[in-house]
Amino acid sequence: MNSIILVLHIVVSLLLVGLILIQHGKGADAGAAALGGGGGASSSVFGSQGSTSFLSRSSALLATIFFLTSLTLAYFSGQTDTVDSITKVPMTETVKEAPADLPDLP
């Protein structure tokens, strides 16, 4: 379950980055009109304001999914398993005392 959510999270994050990069800012239309472009946005595929609405809603939806997967992954990372540490080795032998015939260290 955790792996599926992680893969979904990565895919949504990549889609969100791509979707944000293809959008243009609010000042892009004003700059095109000032240079004599004359409202060239009306010849786009989505119409004059259709692409803005579509891209904004898509990015809002992807941002919501990203937020939910982030919260879900944070919840799952807080769950503890029965293993405290991977380096913890149970001691099965008792430590014996050193033999008495060893010389003392200087």
C-alpha positions as CSV (number, residue, x, y, z in Angstrom):
1,M,0.0,0.0,0.0
2,N,2.8,2.4,0.9
3,S,4.6,1.7,-2.4
4,I,1.5,2.4,-4.5
5,I,0.9,5.7,-2.7
6,L,4.6,6.6,-3.2
7,V,4.5,5.9,-6.9
8,L,1.2,7.9,-7.2
9,H,2.9,10.8,-5.3
10,I,5.9,10.8,-7.6
11,V,3.7,10.7,-10.8
12,V,1.4,13.5,-9.5
13,S,4.4,15.6,-8.5
14,L,6.0,15.3,-12.0
15,L,2.6,16.1,-13.7
16,L,2.2,19.1,-11.4
17,V,5.6,20.4,-12.3
18,G,5.0,20.0,-16.0
19,L,1.6,21.6,-15.8
20,I,2.9,24.6,-13.9
21,L,5.8,25.0,-16.4
22,I,3.4,25.2,-19.4
23,Q,1.3,27.9,-17.9
24,H,2.2,31.5,-18.5
25,G,2.0,34.2,-16.0
26,K,-0.5,37.0,-15.6
27,G,1.8,39.6,-17.2
28,A,2.3,37.5,-20.4
29,D,-1.0,38.7,-22.0
30,A,-0.3,42.3,-21.2
31,G,3.1,42.1,-22.8
32,A,1.8,40.5,-25.9
33,A,-0.9,43.2,-26.3
34,A,1.7,46.0,-25.8
35,L,3.9,44.6,-28.5
36,G,1.2,44.7,-31.1
37,G,0.1,41.0,-30.8
38,G,-3.4,42.2,-30.5
39,G,-5.0,39.4,-28.5
40,G,-3.5,36.4,-30.2
41,A,-4.7,34.2,-27.3
42,S,-8.1,34.0,-28.9
43,S,-6.6,31.7,-31.6
44,S,-5.5,29.2,-29.1
45,V,-7.0,25.7,-28.9
46,F,-9.0,26.4,-25.7
47,G,-10.2,29.9,-26.7
48,S,-9.3,33.2,-25.1
49,Q,-9.9,32.2,-21.5
50,G,-10.5,28.4,-21.8
51,S,-6.9,27.3,-21.4
52,T,-6.4,29.4,-18.2
53,S,-9.5,27.9,-16.6
54,F,-8.6,24.3,-17.7
55,L,-4.9,24.6,-16.6
56,S,-5.8,26.3,-13.3
57,R,-8.4,23.7,-12.4
58,S,-6.1,20.8,-13.4
59,S,-3.2,22.2,-11.3
60,A,-5.6,22.7,-8.4
61,L,-6.8,19.1,-8.7
62,L,-3.2,17.8,-8.9
63,A,-2.1,20.0,-6.0
64,T,-5.0,18.5,-3.9
65,I,-4.0,15.0,-4.8
66,F,-0.3,15.8,-4.0
67,F,-1.4,17.2,-0.6
68,L,-3.4,14.1,0.3
69,T,-0.7,11.7,-0.8
70,S,1.8,13.7,1.3
71,L,-0.4,13.4,4.4
72,T,-0.9,9.7,3.8
73,L,2.8,9.1,3.4
74,A,3.5,11.1,6.6
75,Y,0.9,9.0,8.4
76,F,2.4,5.7,7.2
77,S,5.9,6.8,8.1
78,G,4.8,7.5,11.7
79,Q,3.6,3.9,12.1
80,T,6.1,1.8,14.0
81,D,6.8,-1.8,13.3
82,T,7.9,-4.4,15.9
83,V,11.5,-3.9,14.9
84,D,13.2,-1.1,16.9
85,S,16.5,-1.2,15.0
86,I,18.0,-3.2,12.3
87,T,21.4,-3.2,14.1
88,K,20.0,-4.6,17.3
89,V,21.2,-8.2,17.8
90,P,19.8,-10.2,20.6
91,M,22.6,-11.5,23.0
92,T,22.4,-15.3,23.3
93,E,25.7,-15.9,25.0
94,T,26.9,-14.5,28.3
95,V,30.2,-12.9,28.4
96,K,32.8,-15.0,30.3
97,E,35.5,-13.5,32.5
98,A,39.0,-13.4,31.2
99,P,41.3,-16.2,32.3
100,A,43.4,-15.4,35.3
101,D,46.7,-16.5,33.7
102,L,46.9,-13.5,31.3
103,P,49.6,-11.0,32.1
104,D,48.7,-7.5,33.3
105,L,48.9,-4.6,30.9
106,P,51.7,-2.1,31.6
